[in-house]
Each structure stands twice: as C-alpha cells, then as structure tokens.
C-alpha cells in the first residue's frame, strides 16, 4: 500500500490548495490526466524527471482513496 503522506500534500499556498506531489508544483490531477490520455509512467518520468514511479502510483492511490471516501492527507 502506498503511503500517501510520503508523496502527496495539500497546502493552501500551493496550486490553490489542490493536492500536489511533494517538492513539486505538479498536481495529482495533472498526473491523472496524463495517464488518462495514454501516457505511460515512463513517458511521464521522461518529461518530468523529478517524478518517480512511487509518486505516480501515489496519485492513483489518492484518486482511489478519495473515490471510496477513505482519504486522509496532512
């Protein structure tokens, strides 16, 4: 299980409080959109080398947790 707090943060001062990947200004939404448009994890990392497979997986876990109402990120 991915530890969301390790990779995802919500800070009202960054990206209007949208969930982002820690240490970046890349939102969870951005990553999900890229994946839904057919980009592979490897393609995303090639374009954004500051990301890792773990970070991308955390975005997917974040979306799944939010869908189930199980989300807690500090």
Secondary structure, DSSP 8 states (H G I E B T S, - for coil): ---HHHHEEE-TTSGGG-EEETTSS-BHHHHHHHHHTT--HHHHHHH-TT--HHHHHHHHHHHHHHHHT-----
